[in-house]
Amino acid sequence: MPRSNWKTPFIDKSLLKRLTPGHEKKPTWSRRSTIYPAAIGLKLNIYNGKDMITRKIKPEMVGHKLGEFVTTRKTFIPKKKKIILKKKK
C-alpha cells in the first residue's frame, strides 16, 4: 500500500545526510527509503539480505523505493533432464 499523499516521502536520516556527490558507493541497508531527486547520478550499495549490490540512481527511479531495484531472491533455473541413449544391436 502506498504512503498517503499528505505525508512526505520517507527517507532514513542517515541516508539523507550522505546524498552528496562526495560519498560515492555508499552502503545502505534502508530498502524502505524513497529515492529523492538529489540522489540522481549517485551509486548506492543496497543490501539484499546477503550481499551489497551496486545500483546507479537514474531519473526514472525517483519516487520509488530502493528495495524495488534489488531482488532478494534467486531466479529459478530448472534442471535439464539427462537423456539416456540406447544402443541398437
PyMOL Python script that loads the backbone (N, CA, C, O; Angstrom):
from pymol import cmd

cmd.read_pdbstr("""\
ATOM      1  N   MET A   1       0.838  -1.166   0.000  1.00  0.00           N
ATOM      2  CA  MET A   1       0.000   0.000   0.000  1.00  0.00           C
ATOM      3  C   MET A   1       0.895   1.246   0.000  1.00  0.00           C
ATOM      4  O   MET A   1       1.818   1.327   0.811  1.00  0.00           O
ATOM      5  N   PRO A   2       0.648   2.211  -0.883  1.00  0.00           N
ATOM      6  CA  PRO A   2       1.494   3.403  -0.946  1.00  0.00           C
ATOM      7  C   PRO A   2       1.267   4.330   0.242  1.00  0.00           C
ATOM      8  O   PRO A   2       0.245   4.256   0.924  1.00  0.00           O
ATOM      9  N   ARG A   3       2.219   5.181   0.465  1.00  0.00           N
ATOM     10  CA  ARG A   3       2.135   6.163   1.546  1.00  0.00           C
ATOM     11  C   ARG A   3       1.124   7.235   1.165  1.00  0.00           C
ATOM     12  O   ARG A   3       0.969   7.552  -0.015  1.00  0.00           O
ATOM     13  N   SER A   4       0.434   7.797   2.157  1.00  0.00           N
ATOM     14  CA  SER A   4      -0.592   8.815   1.911  1.00  0.00           C
ATOM     15  C   SER A   4      -0.009  10.035   1.211  1.00  0.00           C
ATOM     16  O   SER A   4       1.159  10.372   1.407  1.00  0.00           O
ATOM     17  N   ASN A   5      -0.831  10.696   0.392  1.00  0.00           N
ATOM     18  CA  ASN A   5      -0.371  11.858  -0.365  1.00  0.00           C
ATOM     19  C   ASN A   5      -0.024  13.044   0.528  1.00  0.00           C
ATOM     20  O   ASN A   5       0.854  13.837   0.187  1.00  0.00           O
ATOM     21  N   TRP A   6      -0.702  13.175   1.663  1.00  0.00           N
ATOM     22  CA  TRP A   6      -0.457  14.333   2.512  1.00  0.00           C
ATOM     23  C   TRP A   6       0.823  14.187   3.320  1.00  0.00           C
ATOM     24  O   TRP A   6       1.295  15.165   3.900  1.00  0.00           O
ATOM     25  N   LYS A   7       1.391  12.998   3.372  1.00  0.00           N
ATOM     26  CA  LYS A   7       2.662  12.791   4.059  1.00  0.00           C
ATOM     27  C   LYS A   7       3.808  12.979   3.064  1.00  0.00           C
ATOM     28  O   LYS A   7       3.648  12.779   1.860  1.00  0.00           O
ATOM     29  N   THR A   8       4.949  13.363   3.591  1.00  0.00           N
ATOM     30  CA  THR A   8       6.117  13.495   2.715  1.00  0.00           C
ATOM     31  C   THR A   8       6.734  12.120   2.487  1.00  0.00           C
ATOM     32  O   THR A   8       6.536  11.229   3.313  1.00  0.00           O
ATOM     33  N   PRO A   9       7.472  11.912   1.399  1.00  0.00           N
ATOM     34  CA  PRO A   9       8.125  10.620   1.165  1.00  0.00           C
ATOM     35  C   PRO A   9       9.120  10.313   2.282  1.00  0.00           C
ATOM     36  O   PRO A   9       9.774  11.216   2.803  1.00  0.00           O
ATOM     37  N   PHE A  10       9.230   9.043   2.643  1.00  0.00           N
ATOM     38  CA  PHE A  10      10.112   8.634   3.736  1.00  0.00           C
ATOM     39  C   PHE A  10      11.524   8.393   3.223  1.00  0.00           C
ATOM     40  O   PHE A  10      11.722   7.793   2.166  1.00  0.00           O
ATOM     41  N   ILE A  11      12.502   8.868   3.986  1.00  0.00           N
ATOM     42  CA  ILE A  11      13.902   8.561   3.729  1.00  0.00           C
ATOM     43  C   ILE A  11      14.617   8.545   5.076  1.00  0.00           C
ATOM     44  O   ILE A  11      14.379   9.417   5.912  1.00  0.00           O
ATOM     45  N   ASP A  12      15.492   7.561   5.296  1.00  0.00           N
ATOM     46  CA  ASP A  12      16.242   7.472   6.547  1.00  0.00           C
ATOM     47  C   ASP A  12      17.147   8.683   6.702  1.00  0.00           C
ATOM     48  O   ASP A  12      17.687   9.195   5.721  1.00  0.00           O
ATOM     49  N   LYS A  13      17.308   9.137   7.938  1.00  0.00           N
ATOM     50  CA  LYS A  13      18.146  10.305   8.200  1.00  0.00           C
ATOM     51  C   LYS A  13      19.600  10.048   7.812  1.00  0.00           C
ATOM     52  O   LYS A  13      20.274  10.928   7.276  1.00  0.00           O
ATOM     53  N   SER A  14      20.078   8.830   8.091  1.00  0.00           N
ATOM     54  CA  SER A  14      21.477   8.524   7.773  1.00  0.00           C
ATOM     55  C   SER A  14      21.728   8.542   6.267  1.00  0.00           C
ATOM     56  O   SER A  14      22.805   8.937   5.821  1.00  0.00           O
ATOM     57  N   LEU A  15      20.746   8.120   5.488  1.00  0.00           N
ATOM     58  CA  LEU A  15      20.882   8.135   4.029  1.00  0.00           C
ATOM     59  C   LEU A  15      20.758   9.556   3.485  1.00  0.00           C
ATOM     60  O   LEU A  15      21.454   9.927   2.540  1.00  0.00           O
ATOM     61  N   LEU A  16      19.885  10.334   4.072  1.00  0.00           N
ATOM     62  CA  LEU A  16      19.670  11.717   3.624  1.00  0.00           C
ATOM     63  C   LEU A  16      20.937  12.563   3.798  1.00  0.00           C
ATOM     64  O   LEU A  16      21.223  13.435   2.977  1.00  0.00           O
ATOM     65  N   LYS A  17      21.690  12.303   4.868  1.00  0.00           N
ATOM     66  CA  LYS A  17      22.929  13.056   5.116  1.00  0.00           C
ATOM     67  C   LYS A  17      23.987  12.759   4.067  1.00  0.00           C
ATOM     68  O   LYS A  17      24.833  13.606   3.779  1.00  0.00           O
ATOM     69  N   ARG A  18      23.946  11.545   3.486  1.00  0.00           N
ATOM     70  CA  ARG A  18      25.003  11.121   2.560  1.00  0.00           C
ATOM     71  C   ARG A  18      24.630  11.287   1.096  1.00  0.00           C
ATOM     72  O   ARG A  18      25.264  10.668   0.241  1.00  0.00           O
ATOM     73  N   LEU A  19      23.638  12.088   0.775  1.00  0.00           N
ATOM     74  CA  LEU A  19      23.238  12.281  -0.627  1.00  0.00           C
ATOM     75  C   LEU A  19      24.035  13.399  -1.295  1.00  0.00           C
ATOM     76  O   LEU A  19      23.470  14.240  -1.994  1.00  0.00           O
ATOM     77  N   THR A  20      25.318  13.403  -1.082  1.00  0.00           N
ATOM     78  CA  THR A  20      26.186  14.367  -1.752  1.00  0.00           C
ATOM     79  C   THR A  20      27.118  13.596  -2.681  1.00  0.00           C
ATOM     80  O   THR A  20      27.436  12.439  -2.404  1.00  0.00           O
ATOM     81  N   PRO A  21      27.561  14.209  -3.772  1.00  0.00           N
ATOM     82  CA  PRO A  21      28.428  13.507  -4.724  1.00  0.00           C
ATOM     83  C   PRO A  21      29.755  13.049  -4.125  1.00  0.00           C
ATOM     84  O   PRO A  21      30.397  12.165  -4.693  1.00  0.00           O
ATOM     85  N   GLY A  22      30.185  13.611  -3.006  1.00  0.00           N
ATOM     86  CA  GLY A  22      31.458  13.223  -2.386  1.00  0.00           C
ATOM     87  C   GLY A  22      31.417  11.837  -1.769  1.00  0.00           C
ATOM     88  O   GLY A  22      32.469  11.237  -1.545  1.00  0.00           O
ATOM     89  N   HIS A  23      30.242  11.319  -1.490  1.00  0.00           N
ATOM     90  CA  HIS A  23      30.099   9.994  -0.879  1.00  0.00           C
ATOM     91  C   HIS A  23      29.704   8.979  -1.938  1.00  0.00           C
ATOM     92  O   HIS A  23      28.560   8.525  -1.960  1.00  0.00           O
ATOM     93  N   GLU A  24      30.624   8.620  -2.808  1.00  0.00           N
ATOM     94  CA  GLU A  24      30.315   7.637  -3.852  1.00  0.00           C
ATOM     95  C   GLU A  24      30.282   6.230  -3.272  1.00  0.00           C
ATOM     96  O   GLU A  24      31.009   5.922  -2.327  1.00  0.00           O
ATOM     97  N   LYS A  25      29.440   5.386  -3.839  1.00  0.00           N
ATOM     98  CA  LYS A  25      29.270   3.985  -3.448  1.00  0.00           C
ATOM     99  C   LYS A  25      29.015   3.838  -1.950  1.00  0.00           C
ATOM    100  O   LYS A  25      29.741   3.131  -1.251  1.00  0.00           O
ATOM    101  N   LYS A  26      27.997   4.500  -1.482  1.00  0.00           N
ATOM    102  CA  LYS A  26      27.641   4.451  -0.080  1.00  0.00           C
ATOM    103  C   LYS A  26      26.854   3.182   0.215  1.00  0.00           C
ATOM    104  O   LYS A  26      25.910   2.879  -0.514  1.00  0.00           O
ATOM    105  N   PRO A  27      27.205   2.421   1.262  1.00  0.00           N
ATOM    106  CA  PRO A  27      26.387   1.261   1.609  1.00  0.00           C
ATOM    107  C   PRO A  27      25.142   1.699   2.367  1.00  0.00           C
ATOM    108  O   PRO A  27      25.219   2.578   3.226  1.00  0.00           O
ATOM    109  N   THR A  28      24.005   1.100   2.063  1.00  0.00           N
ATOM    110  CA  THR A  28      22.770   1.395   2.782  1.00  0.00           C
ATOM    111  C   THR A  28      21.990   0.110   2.985  1.00  0.00           C
ATOM    112  O   THR A  28      21.937  -0.760   2.117  1.00  0.00           O
ATOM    113  N   TRP A  29      21.391   0.021   4.156  1.00  0.00           N
ATOM    114  CA  TRP A  29      20.554  -1.126   4.489  1.00  0.00           C
ATOM    115  C   TRP A  29      19.082  -0.728   4.459  1.00  0.00           C
ATOM    116  O   TRP A  29      18.214  -1.563   4.711  1.00  0.00           O
ATOM    117  N   SER A  30      18.791   0.529   4.156  1.00  0.00           N
ATOM    118  CA  SER A  30      17.430   1.045   4.176  1.00  0.00           C
ATOM    119  C   SER A  30      16.767   0.841   2.818  1.00  0.00           C
ATOM    120  O   SER A  30      16.829   1.712   1.950  1.00  0.00           O
ATOM    121  N   ARG A  31      16.133  -0.313   2.644  1.00  0.00           N
ATOM    122  CA  ARG A  31      15.436  -0.605   1.398  1.00  0.00           C
ATOM    123  C   ARG A  31      14.091   0.115   1.343  1.00  0.00           C
ATOM    124  O   ARG A  31      13.498   0.231   0.270  1.00  0.00           O
ATOM    125  N   ARG A  32      13.605   0.597   2.481  1.00  0.00           N
ATOM    126  CA  ARG A  32      12.295   1.238   2.550  1.00  0.00           C
ATOM    127  C   ARG A  32      12.325   2.721   2.199  1.00  0.00           C
ATOM    128  O   ARG A  32      11.272   3.347   2.085  1.00  0.00           O
ATOM    129  N   SER A  33      13.509   3.287   2.028  1.00  0.00           N
ATOM    130  CA  SER A  33      13.634   4.721   1.737  1.00  0.00           C
ATOM    131  C   SER A  33      13.229   5.037   0.302  1.00  0.00           C
ATOM    132  O   SER A  33      13.495   4.266  -0.620  1.00  0.00           O
ATOM    133  N   THR A  34      12.585   6.179   0.134  1.00  0.00           N
ATOM    134  CA  THR A  34      12.180   6.661  -1.180  1.00  0.00           C
ATOM    135  C   THR A  34      13.363   7.355  -1.852  1.00  0.00           C
ATOM    136  O   THR A  34      14.166   8.004  -1.183  1.00  0.00           O
ATOM    137  N   ILE A  35      13.467   7.220  -3.151  1.00  0.00           N
ATOM    138  CA  ILE A  35      14.561   7.849  -3.901  1.00  0.00           C
ATOM    139  C   ILE A  35      14.197   9.306  -4.176  1.00  0.00           C
ATOM    140  O   ILE A  35      13.152   9.594  -4.759  1.00  0.00           O
ATOM    141  N   TYR A  36      15.063  10.214  -3.753  1.00  0.00           N
ATOM    142  CA  TYR A  36      14.871  11.649  -3.937  1.00  0.00           C
ATOM    143  C   TYR A  36      15.574  12.119  -5.209  1.00  0.00           C
ATOM    144  O   TYR A  36      16.495  11.450  -5.677  1.00  0.00           O
ATOM    145  N   PRO A  37      15.161  13.255  -5.778  1.00  0.00           N
ATOM    146  CA  PRO A  37      15.850  13.796  -6.959  1.00  0.00           C
ATOM    147  C   PRO A  37      17.310  14.170  -6.683  1.00  0.00           C
ATOM    148  O   PRO A  37      18.117  14.219  -7.611  1.00  0.00           O
ATOM    149  N   ALA A  38      17.652  14.431  -5.436  1.00  0.00           N
ATOM    150  CA  ALA A  38      19.037  14.788  -5.096  1.00  0.00           C
ATOM    151  C   ALA A  38      19.986  13.609  -5.274  1.00  0.00           C
ATOM    152  O   ALA A  38      21.200  13.804  -5.338  1.00  0.00           O
ATOM    153  N   ALA A  39      19.461  12.399  -5.356  1.00  0.00           N
ATOM    154  CA  ALA A  39      20.299  11.211  -5.460  1.00  0.00           C
ATOM    155  C   ALA A  39      20.588  10.796  -6.894  1.00  0.00           C
ATOM    156  O   ALA A  39      21.294   9.810  -7.109  1.00  0.00           O
ATOM    157  N   ILE A  40      20.071  11.510  -7.875  1.00  0.00           N
ATOM    158  CA  ILE A  40      20.276  11.139  -9.283  1.00  0.00           C
ATOM    159  C   ILE A  40      21.760  11.191  -9.626  1.00  0.00           C
ATOM    160  O   ILE A  40      22.441  12.179  -9.353  1.00  0.00           O
ATOM    161  N   GLY A  41      22.245  10.113 -10.226  1.00  0.00           N
ATOM    162  CA  GLY A  41      23.639  10.032 -10.630  1.00  0.00           C
ATOM    163  C   GLY A  41      24.545   9.384  -9.598  1.00  0.00           C
ATOM    164  O   GLY A  41      25.695   9.073  -9.910  1.00  0.00           O
ATOM    165  N   LEU A  42      24.066   9.171  -8.380  1.00  0.00           N
ATOM    166  CA  LEU A  42      24.888   8.549  -7.350  1.00  0.00           C
ATOM    167  C   LEU A  42      24.867   7.036  -7.487  1.00  0.00           C
ATOM    168  O   LEU A  42      23.918   6.470  -8.028  1.00  0.00           O
ATOM    169  N   LYS A  43      25.908   6.385  -7.000  1.00  0.00           N
ATOM    170  CA  LYS A  43      25.954   4.925  -6.955  1.00  0.00           C
ATOM    171  C   LYS A  43      25.771   4.514  -5.505  1.00  0.00           C
ATOM    172  O   LYS A  43      26.532   4.932  -4.632  1.00  0.00           O
ATOM    173  N   LEU A  44      24.757   3.691  -5.249  1.00  0.00           N
ATOM    174  CA  LEU A  44      24.473   3.226  -3.897  1.00  0.00           C
ATOM    175  C   LEU A  44      24.651   1.720  -3.820  1.00  0.00           C
ATOM    176  O   LEU A  44      24.263   0.999  -4.740  1.00  0.00           O
ATOM    177  N   ASN A  45      25.230   1.244  -2.738  1.00  0.00           N
ATOM    178  CA  ASN A  45      25.298  -0.183  -2.450  1.00  0.00           C
ATOM    179  C   ASN A  45      24.089  -0.509  -1.591  1.00  0.00           C
ATOM    180  O   ASN A  45      23.997  -0.062  -0.447  1.00  0.00           O
ATOM    181  N   ILE A  46      23.166  -1.282  -2.135  1.00  0.00           N
ATOM    182  CA  ILE A  46      21.923  -1.610  -1.441  1.00  0.00           C
ATOM    183  C   ILE A  46      21.987  -3.061  -0.998  1.00  0.00           C
ATOM    184  O   ILE A  46      22.353  -3.939  -1.780  1.00  0.00           O
ATOM    185  N   TYR A  47      21.633  -3.313   0.249  1.00  0.00           N
ATOM    186  CA  TYR A  47      21.703  -4.654   0.826  1.00  0.00           C
ATOM    187  C   TYR A  47      20.472  -5.451   0.420  1.00  0.00           C
ATOM    188  O   TYR A  47      19.347  -4.966   0.544  1.00  0.00           O
ATOM    189  N   ASN A  48      20.682  -6.685  -0.070  1.00  0.00           N
ATOM    190  CA  ASN A  48      19.546  -7.512  -0.487  1.00  0.00           C
ATOM    191  C   ASN A  48      19.292  -8.660   0.482  1.00  0.00           C
ATOM    192  O   ASN A  48      18.477  -9.536   0.190  1.00  0.00           O
ATOM    193  N   GLY A  49      19.967  -8.679   1.622  1.00  0.00           N
ATOM    194  CA  GLY A  49      19.805  -9.740   2.591  1.00  0.00           C
ATOM    195  C   GLY A  49      21.011 -10.646   2.645  1.00  0.00           C
ATOM    196  O   GLY A  49      21.192 -11.386   3.612  1.00  0.00           O
ATOM    197  N   LYS A  50      21.838 -10.597   1.621  1.00  0.00           N
ATOM    198  CA  LYS A  50      23.047 -11.422   1.579  1.00  0.00           C
ATOM    199  C   LYS A  50      24.259 -10.612   1.135  1.00  0.00           C
ATOM    200  O   LYS A  50      25.320 -10.697   1.752  1.00  0.00           O
ATOM    201  N   ASP A  51      24.112  -9.840   0.087  1.00  0.00           N
ATOM    202  CA  ASP A  51      25.219  -9.085  -0.493  1.00  0.00           C
ATOM    203  C   ASP A  51      24.819  -7.621  -0.670  1.00  0.00           C
ATOM    204  O   ASP A  51      23.643  -7.263  -0.612  1.00  0.00           O
ATOM    205  N   MET A  52      25.833  -6.793  -0.886  1.00  0.00           N
ATOM    206  CA  MET A  52      25.608  -5.403  -1.255  1.00  0.00           C
ATOM    207  C   MET A  52      25.652  -5.320  -2.780  1.00  0.00           C
ATOM    208  O   MET A  52      26.642  -5.716  -3.396  1.00  0.00           O
ATOM    209  N   ILE A  53      24.586  -4.807  -3.385  1.00  0.00           N
ATOM    210  CA  ILE A  53      24.501  -4.717  -4.836  1.00  0.00           C
ATOM    211  C   ILE A  53      24.536  -3.242  -5.229  1.00  0.00           C
ATOM    212  O   ILE A  53      23.778  -2.433  -4.693  1.00  0.00           O
ATOM    213  N   THR A  54      25.417  -2.898  -6.164  1.00  0.00           N
ATOM    214  CA  THR A  54      25.592  -1.516  -6.583  1.00  0.00           C
ATOM    215  C   THR A  54      24.572  -1.150  -7.648  1.00  0.00           C
ATOM    216  O   THR A  54      24.415  -1.866  -8.637  1.00  0.00           O
ATOM    217  N   ARG A  55      23.884  -0.046  -7.448  1.00  0.00           N
ATOM    218  CA  ARG A  55      22.931   0.484  -8.420  1.00  0.00           C
ATOM    219  C   ARG A  55      23.191   1.972  -8.606  1.00  0.00           C
ATOM    220  O   ARG A  55      23.418   2.699  -7.639  1.00  0.00           O
ATOM    221  N   LYS A  56      23.154   2.414  -9.850  1.00  0.00           N
ATOM    222  CA  LYS A  56      23.267   3.835 -10.157  1.00  0.00           C
ATOM    223  C   LYS A  56      21.855   4.392 -10.243  1.00  0.00           C
ATOM    224  O   LYS A  56      21.002   3.825 -10.925  1.00  0.00           O
ATOM    225  N   ILE A  57      21.606   5.495  -9.558  1.00  0.00           N
ATOM    226  CA  ILE A  57      20.275   6.084  -9.499  1.00  0.00           C
ATOM    227  C   ILE A  57      20.027   6.887 -10.779  1.00  0.00           C
ATOM    228  O   ILE A  57      20.807   7.768 -11.141  1.00  0.00           O
ATOM    229  N   LYS A  58      18.918   6.559 -11.455  1.00  0.00           N
ATOM    230  CA  LYS A  58      18.532   7.214 -12.700  1.00  0.00           C
ATOM    231  C   LYS A  58      17.286   8.068 -12.459  1.00  0.00           C
ATOM    232  O   LYS A  58      16.587   7.863 -11.467  1.00  0.00           O
ATOM    233  N   PRO A  59      16.998   9.022 -13.347  1.00  0.00           N
ATOM    234  CA  PRO A  59      15.824   9.883 -13.146  1.00  0.00           C
ATOM    235  C   PRO A  59      14.500   9.113 -13.118  1.00  0.00           C
ATOM    236  O   PRO A  59      13.546   9.568 -12.487  1.00  0.00           O
ATOM    237  N   GLU A  60      14.422   7.966 -13.782  1.00  0.00           N
ATOM    238  CA  GLU A  60      13.174   7.190 -13.800  1.00  0.00           C
ATOM    239  C   GLU A  60      12.878   6.560 -12.444  1.00  0.00           C
ATOM    240  O   GLU A  60      11.739   6.178 -12.178  1.00  0.00           O
ATOM    241  N   MET A  61      13.890   6.446 -11.583  1.00  0.00           N
ATOM    242  CA  MET A  61      13.739   5.784 -10.282  1.00  0.00           C
ATOM    243  C   MET A  61      13.173   6.703  -9.202  1.00  0.00           C
ATOM    244  O   MET A  61      12.775   6.219  -8.142  1.00  0.00           O
ATOM    245  N   VAL A  62      13.125   8.013  -9.441  1.00  0.00           N
ATOM    246  CA  VAL A  62      12.682   8.964  -8.423  1.00  0.00           C
ATOM    247  C   VAL A  62      11.232   8.665  -8.033  1.00  0.00           C
ATOM    248  O   VAL A  62      10.364   8.490  -8.889  1.00  0.00           O
ATOM    249  N   GLY A  63      10.996   8.612  -6.728  1.00  0.00           N
ATOM    250  CA  GLY A  63       9.661   8.334  -6.209  1.00  0.00           C
ATOM    251  C   GLY A  63       9.438   6.881  -5.851  1.00  0.00           C
ATOM    252  O   GLY A  63       8.473   6.561  -5.157  1.00  0.00           O
ATOM    253  N   HIS A  64      10.308   5.992  -6.307  1.00  0.00           N
ATOM    254  CA  HIS A  64      10.204   4.572  -5.977  1.00  0.00           C
ATOM    255  C   HIS A  64      11.051   4.281  -4.746  1.00  0.00           C
ATOM    256  O   HIS A  64      11.820   5.130  -4.294  1.00  0.00           O
ATOM    257  N   LYS A  65      10.905   3.074  -4.206  1.00  0.00           N
ATOM    258  CA  LYS A  65      11.691   2.653  -3.047  1.00  0.00           C
ATOM    259  C   LYS A  65      12.992   1.997  -3.520  1.00  0.00           C
ATOM    260  O   LYS A  65      13.045   1.445  -4.619  1.00  0.00           O
ATOM    261  N   LEU A  66      14.038   2.056  -2.692  1.00  0.00           N
ATOM    262  CA  LEU A  66      15.325   1.456  -3.046  1.00  0.00           C
ATOM    263  C   LEU A  66      15.215  -0.052  -3.212  1.00  0.00           C
ATOM    264  O   LEU A  66      15.879  -0.627  -4.075  1.00  0.00           O
ATOM    265  N   GLY A  67      14.395  -0.694  -2.409  1.00  0.00           N
ATOM    266  CA  GLY A  67      14.261  -2.139  -2.439  1.00  0.00           C
ATOM    267  C   GLY A  67      13.647  -2.684  -3.709  1.00  0.00           C
ATOM    268  O   GLY A  67      13.772  -3.877  -3.986  1.00  0.00           O
ATOM    269  N   GLU A  68      12.985  -1.842  -4.492  1.00  0.00           N
ATOM    270  CA  GLU A  68      12.364  -2.293  -5.739  1.00  0.00           C
ATOM    271  C   GLU A  68      13.398  -2.651  -6.803  1.00  0.00           C
ATOM    272  O   GLU A  68      13.094  -3.393  -7.737  1.00  0.00           O
ATOM    273  N   PHE A  69      14.596  -2.138  -6.672  1.00  0.00           N
ATOM    274  CA  PHE A  69      15.598  -2.303  -7.716  1.00  0.00           C
ATOM    275  C   PHE A  69      16.663  -3.339  -7.371  1.00  0.00           C
ATOM    276  O   PHE A  69      17.621  -3.522  -8.123  1.00  0.00           O
ATOM    277  N   VAL A  70      16.498  -4.018  -6.236  1.00  0.00           N
ATOM    278  CA  VAL A  70      17.435  -5.063  -5.828  1.00  0.00           C
ATOM    279  C   VAL A  70      16.617  -6.286  -5.437  1.00  0.00           C
ATOM    280  O   VAL A  70      15.871  -6.250  -4.459  1.00  0.00           O
ATOM    281  N   THR A  71      16.755  -7.361  -6.196  1.00  0.00           N
ATOM    282  CA  THR A  71      15.981  -8.560  -5.902  1.00  0.00           C
ATOM    283  C   THR A  71      16.576  -9.297  -4.708  1.00  0.00           C
ATOM    284  O   THR A  71      17.792  -9.319  -4.516  1.00  0.00           O
ATOM    285  N   THR A  72      15.697  -9.900  -3.909  1.00  0.00           N
ATOM    286  CA  THR A  72      16.149 -10.616  -2.722  1.00  0.00           C
ATOM    287  C   THR A  72      16.166 -12.116  -2.943  1.00  0.00           C
ATOM    288  O   THR A  72      16.678 -12.858  -2.105  1.00  0.00           O
ATOM    289  N   ARG A  73      15.624 -12.566  -4.038  1.00  0.00           N
ATOM    290  CA  ARG A  73      15.553 -13.997  -4.299  1.00  0.00           C
ATOM    291  C   ARG A  73      16.227 -14.335  -5.611  1.00  0.00           C
ATOM    292  O   ARG A  73      16.241 -13.536  -6.547  1.00  0.00           O
ATOM    293  N   LYS A  74      16.789 -15.541  -5.666  1.00  0.00           N
ATOM    294  CA  LYS A  74      17.413 -16.007  -6.897  1.00  0.00           C
ATOM    295  C   LYS A  74      16.329 -16.389  -7.892  1.00  0.00           C
ATOM    296  O   LYS A  74      15.234 -16.796  -7.504  1.00  0.00           O
ATOM    297  N   THR A  75      16.635 -16.258  -9.161  1.00  0.00           N
ATOM    298  CA  THR A  75      15.701 -16.719 -10.183  1.00  0.00           C
ATOM    299  C   THR A  75      15.818 -18.228 -10.302  1.00  0.00           C
ATOM    300  O   THR A  75      16.920 -18.774 -10.261  1.00  0.00           O
ATOM    301  N   PHE A  76      14.698 -18.897 -10.447  1.00  0.00           N
ATOM    302  CA  PHE A  76      14.674 -20.348 -10.521  1.00  0.00           C
ATOM    303  C   PHE A  76      15.087 -20.791 -11.911  1.00  0.00           C
ATOM    304  O   PHE A  76      14.519 -20.337 -12.904  1.00  0.00           O
ATOM    305  N   ILE A  77      16.062 -21.666 -11.990  1.00  0.00           N
ATOM    306  CA  ILE A  77      16.519 -22.229 -13.263  1.00  0.00           C
ATOM    307  C   ILE A  77      16.268 -23.732 -13.197  1.00  0.00           C
ATOM    308  O   ILE A  77      16.931 -24.432 -12.432  1.00  0.00           O
ATOM    309  N   PRO A  78      15.324 -24.238 -13.984  1.00  0.00           N
ATOM    310  CA  PRO A  78      15.034 -25.677 -13.915  1.00  0.00           C
ATOM    311  C   PRO A  78      16.205 -26.501 -14.416  1.00  0.00           C
ATOM    312  O   PRO A  78      16.926 -26.101 -15.330  1.00  0.00           O
ATOM    313  N   LYS A  79      16.378 -27.662 -13.798  1.00  0.00           N
ATOM    314  CA  LYS A  79      17.454 -28.553 -14.202  1.00  0.00           C
ATOM    315  C   LYS A  79      17.078 -29.271 -15.485  1.00  0.00           C
ATOM    316  O   LYS A  79      15.912 -29.601 -15.701  1.00  0.00           O
ATOM    317  N   LYS A  80      18.060 -29.512 -16.330  1.00  0.00           N
ATOM    318  CA  LYS A  80      17.820 -30.221 -17.584  1.00  0.00           C
ATOM    319  C   LYS A  80      17.831 -31.717 -17.309  1.00  0.00           C
ATOM    320  O   LYS A  80      18.651 -32.212 -16.536  1.00  0.00           O
ATOM    321  N   LYS A  81      16.928 -32.421 -17.939  1.00  0.00           N
ATOM    322  CA  LYS A  81      16.862 -33.869 -17.768  1.00  0.00           C
ATOM    323  C   LYS A  81      17.947 -34.532 -18.610  1.00  0.00           C
ATOM    324  O   LYS A  81      18.260 -34.095 -19.717  1.00  0.00           O
ATOM    325  N   LYS A  82      18.506 -35.591 -18.054  1.00  0.00           N
ATOM    326  CA  LYS A  82      19.527 -36.333 -18.785  1.00  0.00           C
ATOM    327  C   LYS A  82      18.835 -37.267 -19.769  1.00  0.00           C
ATOM    328  O   LYS A  82      17.847 -37.920 -19.432  1.00  0.00           O
ATOM    329  N   ILE A  83      19.354 -37.322 -20.966  1.00  0.00           N
ATOM    330  CA  ILE A  83      18.807 -38.196 -21.995  1.00  0.00           C
ATOM    331  C   ILE A  83      19.727 -39.400 -22.109  1.00  0.00           C
ATOM    332  O   ILE A  83      20.921 -39.272 -22.380  1.00  0.00           O
ATOM    333  N   ILE A  84      19.138 -40.584 -21.896  1.00  0.00           N
ATOM    334  CA  ILE A  84      19.909 -41.830 -21.995  1.00  0.00           C
ATOM    335  C   ILE A  84      19.643 -42.445 -23.360  1.00  0.00           C
ATOM    336  O   ILE A  84      18.509 -42.786 -23.694  1.00  0.00           O
ATOM    337  N   LEU A  85      20.701 -42.581 -24.136  1.00  0.00           N
ATOM    338  CA  LEU A  85      20.563 -43.182 -25.475  1.00  0.00           C
ATOM    339  C   LEU A  85      20.794 -44.690 -25.377  1.00  0.00           C
ATOM    340  O   LEU A  85      21.756 -45.142 -24.757  1.00  0.00           O
ATOM    341  N   LYS A  86      19.904 -45.456 -25.995  1.00  0.00           N
ATOM    342  CA  LYS A  86      20.053 -46.901 -26.019  1.00  0.00           C
ATOM    343  C   LYS A  86      20.816 -47.300 -27.274  1.00  0.00           C
ATOM    344  O   LYS A  86      20.601 -46.749 -28.353  1.00  0.00           O
ATOM    345  N   LYS A  87      21.704 -48.260 -27.111  1.00  0.00           N
ATOM    346  CA  LYS A  87      22.460 -48.751 -28.266  1.00  0.00           C
ATOM    347  C   LYS A  87      21.612 -49.740 -29.038  1.00  0.00           C
ATOM    348  O   LYS A  87      20.934 -50.580 -28.447  1.00  0.00           O
ATOM    349  N   LYS A  88      21.648 -49.642 -30.363  1.00  0.00           N
ATOM    350  CA  LYS A  88      20.925 -50.566 -31.226  1.00  0.00           C
ATOM    351  C   LYS A  88      21.818 -51.757 -31.543  1.00  0.00           C
ATOM    352  O   LYS A  88      23.014 -51.581 -31.778  1.00  0.00           O
ATOM    353  N   LYS A  89      21.263 -52.963 -31.553  1.00  0.00           N
ATOM    354  CA  LYS A  89      22.039 -54.174 -31.883  1.00  0.00           C
ATOM    355  C   LYS A  89      21.783 -54.628 -33.276  1.00  0.00           C
ATOM    356  O   LYS A  89      22.352 -55.628 -33.713  1.00  0.00           O
TER     357      LYS A  89
END
""", "prot")
cmd.dss("prot")
cmd.show_as("cartoon", "prot")
cmd.util.cbc("prot")
cmd.orient("prot")
